[in-house]
Amino acid sequence: MASSSEAFDKFLTWKKDRSSLKVTVIVNGVVDEVLEGSIFGADRDASQVGIVLGMHKFVNFDVEGSVFSVESTRVVATRNESDWIVFEVSA
């Protein structure tokens, strides 16, 4: 388990590096969607992470109240046992 500060430090590093990410959204234990993009904004005060998916498509994730797991190439935001958002650097 990591702090939200560690998670947002990683998000901001990925933003600065323009890292390509795969974002997997799991709802009720089932993969709801898998997105490819990069971070365009990360606001630790608002608990928001913004992903740009293409020229005109943006997705904003609210990670408030999440428990974070931070690894070198992955951050997992978990709200409960069955709802997760996995941000990981694309290979």
C-alpha positions as CSV (number, residue, x, y, z in Angstrom):
1,M,0.0,0.0,0.0
2,A,1.3,3.4,-0.9
3,S,0.2,7.0,-0.2
4,S,-1.7,9.1,-2.6
5,S,1.3,11.4,-2.7
6,E,3.5,8.6,-4.0
7,A,0.8,7.7,-6.6
8,F,0.6,11.4,-7.8
9,D,4.4,11.7,-7.9
10,K,4.3,8.7,-10.3
11,F,1.5,10.2,-12.4
12,L,3.3,13.5,-12.6
13,T,6.5,11.8,-13.7
14,W,4.6,9.9,-16.4
15,K,3.1,13.2,-17.5
16,K,6.5,14.9,-17.7
17,D,7.9,11.9,-19.6
18,R,4.9,11.7,-21.9
19,S,4.7,7.9,-21.1
20,S,2.3,5.8,-23.1
21,L,-0.1,4.1,-20.7
22,K,-2.6,1.3,-20.7
23,V,-5.5,2.1,-18.3
24,T,-7.7,-0.8,-17.3
25,V,-11.0,0.0,-15.6
26,I,-12.4,-2.9,-13.5
27,V,-16.0,-2.5,-12.2
28,N,-17.6,-5.2,-10.0
29,G,-14.6,-7.5,-10.7
30,V,-15.1,-7.3,-14.5
31,V,-12.9,-5.4,-17.0
32,D,-15.2,-2.5,-18.1
33,E,-12.8,-0.9,-20.5
34,V,-9.1,-0.8,-21.6
35,L,-7.8,2.6,-22.8
36,E,-4.5,3.6,-24.3
37,G,-3.2,7.2,-23.9
38,S,-1.0,9.5,-21.8
39,I,-1.6,11.7,-18.8
40,F,-2.4,15.3,-19.6
41,G,-3.1,16.3,-16.0
42,A,-2.9,15.1,-12.5
43,D,-4.4,17.1,-9.6
44,R,-3.6,15.6,-6.2
45,D,-5.8,18.2,-4.4
46,A,-8.9,17.2,-6.5
47,S,-7.9,13.5,-6.7
48,Q,-8.2,13.6,-10.5
49,V,-6.1,12.0,-13.2
50,G,-6.7,13.1,-16.8
51,I,-5.8,10.9,-19.8
52,V,-5.7,12.0,-23.4
53,L,-6.6,9.1,-25.8
54,G,-6.3,10.9,-29.1
55,M,-6.6,14.2,-30.8
56,H,-9.9,15.1,-29.3
57,K,-10.7,12.5,-26.7
58,F,-10.1,12.9,-23.0
59,V,-11.0,10.9,-19.9
60,N,-10.9,12.1,-16.4
61,F,-10.6,9.6,-13.5
62,D,-11.7,10.5,-10.0
63,V,-9.4,8.5,-7.6
64,E,-10.6,10.1,-4.4
65,G,-10.8,7.7,-1.5
66,S,-8.7,5.1,-3.3
67,V,-6.0,2.9,-1.8
68,F,-2.9,2.9,-4.0
69,S,-0.3,0.4,-4.9
70,V,2.7,1.9,-6.7
71,E,5.2,-0.1,-8.6
72,S,7.9,1.0,-11.1
73,T,5.7,0.7,-14.2
74,R,2.2,0.5,-12.6
75,V,-0.2,2.3,-10.2
76,V,-3.3,0.6,-9.0
77,A,-6.1,2.6,-7.5
78,T,-8.6,0.5,-5.5
79,R,-11.8,1.7,-4.0
80,N,-13.0,-1.7,-2.8
81,E,-12.5,-5.4,-3.6
82,S,-14.1,-5.2,-7.0
83,D,-13.5,-1.7,-8.4
84,W,-10.0,-0.9,-9.6
85,I,-8.2,1.4,-12.1
86,V,-4.8,0.1,-13.2
87,F,-2.5,2.6,-14.9
88,E,0.5,0.9,-16.4
89,V,3.3,1.9,-18.8
90,S,2.7,0.4,-22.3
91,A,5.5,-1.9,-23.4
